[in-house]
Amino acid sequence: MKTAVVTGAAQGVGLATAMRLAEQGYRVWLTDAQALDEVVNRLRQTGLDVQGVRGDVSSEDFVKELAATVQASHGAADVLVNNAGISLIAAAEETTAEQWQRVLAVNLLGPFLLCKYFGIQMLAQRSGSIVNVASVAGLRGVIHRSAYNASKHGLIGLTRTLAGEWGGRGIRVNAVCPGWIKTDMDIADQGSGAYSDSDIINRVPMARFARAEDVASAIAFLADSERNGFINGVTLPVDGGWTADASWDSLRTKTR
Ligand SMILES: NC(=O)c1ccc[n+]([C@@H]2O[C@H](COP(=O)([O-])OP(=O)(O)OC[C@H]3O[C@@H](n4cnc5c(N)ncnc54)[C@H](O)[C@@H]3O)[C@@H](O)[C@H]2O)c1
């Protein structure tokens, strides 16, 4: 049985991904800053092989201990999904250094630490697959998200660099770049009045938000070394065509 580790797995994309991988036969370790007992019990009741560990991905001590626990239980992890992330909507000139550092710590330092400590195990077994959850905000600028966008651009840089550094030793490293998804992150962001559903729907050629399951499917595909053993270093948009289409909204909506 293969082992997968999914961060930020208490809800949203992380939970959908953990469920998808567990349904595909992986033993899945869910980790999150929030408590996971309820989620893990619910998944176990449906027969899935899951474990939960609570902790902060930006803490090196936590990540080191998590990697050691997984390895001691089942040997090296086969799949790592770096999904945990936080959002920040603020004008650049009003973003504090502390806010910037926290976003970079969770969204970029955390994935680096997880890649490092699980990568050490994967390199020793000369196989493994890492999928980083970036964003369309890692491929394009989006106003009022300087820290978040920098973190996601950085995550794509990390993905490409590790794909090169570790590809020759059997580790593939890829990223997915979702468009806007209806999760708690979006609900909180919209709560600040920054945008509305129609802003997103009008911007997307496929005229809807992404679903957590759309992203989970793409992650599960990239994770699977049997279905795609030669895809390495890609940044796969899961955005309904957002990044492909530079049209203005009225032109796009006229074609519907
Ligand atoms: N929602 C969107 O529109 C959207 C779009 C593109 C990319 N993304 C990315 O997808 C990923 C998942 O987002 P989501 O929409 O499911 O968000 P979400 O807020 O619903 O879930 C994020 C999870 O990460 C956990 N988390 C936050 N900080 C953590 C930390 N320091 N350590 C461990 N866990 C932590 C949270 O507790 C939460 O369970 C994120 O990386 C996000 O940036 C989201």
The ligand as an SDF file (V2000), in Angstrom:
LIG
                    3D

 44 48  0  0  0  0  0  0  0  0999 V2000
   -9.9620   28.8910   -2.5450 N   0  0  0  0  0  0  0  0  0  0  0  0
   -9.4130   29.3620   -3.6390 C   0  0  0  0  0  0  0  0  0  0  0  0
  -10.0510   30.1070   -4.3830 O   0  0  0  0  0  0  0  0  0  0  0  0
   -8.0060   28.9690   -4.0400 C   0  0  0  0  0  0  0  0  0  0  0  0
   -7.5780   29.2960   -5.3370 C   0  0  0  0  0  0  0  0  0  0  0  0
   -6.2940   28.9120   -5.7270 C   0  0  0  0  0  0  0  0  0  0  0  0
   -5.4670   28.2570   -4.8490 C   0  0  0  0  0  0  0  0  0  0  0  0
   -5.8970   27.9640   -3.5950 N   0  0  0  0  0  0  0  0  0  0  0  0
   -4.9750   27.2690   -2.7010 C   0  0  0  0  0  0  0  0  0  0  0  0
   -5.4970   25.9930   -2.4030 O   0  0  0  0  0  0  0  0  0  0  0  0
   -5.0340   25.5810   -1.1180 C   0  0  0  0  0  0  0  0  0  0  0  0
   -6.2090   25.1240   -0.2940 C   0  0  0  0  0  0  0  0  0  0  0  0
   -7.0810   26.2050   -0.1340 O   0  0  0  0  0  0  0  0  0  0  0  0
   -8.6190   26.0530    0.2730 P   0  0  0  0  0  0  0  0  0  0  0  0
   -9.3770   26.9320   -0.6380 O   0  0  0  0  0  0  0  0  0  0  0  0
   -8.9900   24.6350    0.4370 O   0  0  0  0  0  0  0  0  0  0  0  0
   -8.5400   26.8290    1.6630 O   0  0  0  0  0  0  0  0  0  0  0  0
   -9.1240   26.5400    3.1120 P   0  0  0  0  0  0  0  0  0  0  0  0
   -8.8900   27.7860    3.8750 O   0  0  0  0  0  0  0  0  0  0  0  0
  -10.5200   25.9920    3.0230 O   0  0  0  0  0  0  0  0  0  0  0  0
   -8.1760   25.3670    3.6520 O   0  0  0  0  0  0  0  0  0  0  0  0
   -6.8370   25.5890    3.9790 C   0  0  0  0  0  0  0  0  0  0  0  0
   -6.4500   24.6150    5.0890 C   0  0  0  0  0  0  0  0  0  0  0  0
   -5.0810   24.8670    5.4210 O   0  0  0  0  0  0  0  0  0  0  0  0
   -4.9780   24.8490    6.8300 C   0  0  0  0  0  0  0  0  0  0  0  0
   -3.8290   25.6570    7.2710 N   0  0  0  0  0  0  0  0  0  0  0  0
   -3.7170   26.9970    7.2350 C   0  0  0  0  0  0  0  0  0  0  0  0
   -2.5370   27.3710    7.7640 N   0  0  0  0  0  0  0  0  0  0  0  0
   -1.8910   26.2410    8.1390 C   0  0  0  0  0  0  0  0  0  0  0  0
   -0.6620   25.9740    8.7490 C   0  0  0  0  0  0  0  0  0  0  0  0
    0.1760   26.9650    9.1070 N   0  0  0  0  0  0  0  0  0  0  0  0
   -0.3060   24.6880    8.9790 N   0  0  0  0  0  0  0  0  0  0  0  0
   -1.1430   23.6720    8.6630 C   0  0  0  0  0  0  0  0  0  0  0  0
   -2.3510   23.8720    8.0830 N   0  0  0  0  0  0  0  0  0  0  0  0
   -2.7150   25.1380    7.8280 C   0  0  0  0  0  0  0  0  0  0  0  0
   -6.2910   25.4330    7.3430 C   0  0  0  0  0  0  0  0  0  0  0  0
   -6.5220   25.1010    8.6900 O   0  0  0  0  0  0  0  0  0  0  0  0
   -7.2810   24.8260    6.3640 C   0  0  0  0  0  0  0  0  0  0  0  0
   -7.7770   23.5890    6.8260 O   0  0  0  0  0  0  0  0  0  0  0  0
   -4.2640   26.7750   -0.5430 C   0  0  0  0  0  0  0  0  0  0  0  0
   -2.8770   26.5960   -0.7220 O   0  0  0  0  0  0  0  0  0  0  0  0
   -4.7760   27.9340   -1.3630 C   0  0  0  0  0  0  0  0  0  0  0  0
   -3.8340   28.9880   -1.4130 O   0  0  0  0  0  0  0  0  0  0  0  0
   -7.1580   28.2960   -3.1650 C   0  0  0  0  0  0  0  0  0  0  0  0
  1  2  1  0
  2  3  2  0
  2  4  1  0
  4  5  1  0
  4 44  2  0
  5  6  2  0
  6  7  1  0
  7  8  2  0
  8  9  1  0
  8 44  1  0
  9 10  1  0
  9 42  1  0
 10 11  1  0
 11 12  1  0
 11 40  1  0
 12 13  1  0
 13 14  1  0
 14 15  2  0
 14 16  1  0
 14 17  1  0
 17 18  1  0
 18 19  2  0
 18 20  1  0
 18 21  1  0
 21 22  1  0
 22 23  1  0
 23 24  1  0
 23 38  1  0
 24 25  1  0
 25 26  1  0
 25 36  1  0
 26 27  1  0
 26 35  1  0
 27 28  2  0
 28 29  1  0
 29 30  1  0
 29 35  2  0
 30 31  1  0
 30 32  2  0
 32 33  1  0
 33 34  2  0
 34 35  1  0
 36 37  1  0
 36 38  1  0
 38 39  1  0
 40 41  1  0
 40 42  1  0
 42 43  1  0
M  CHG  2   8   1  16  -1
M  END
$$$$
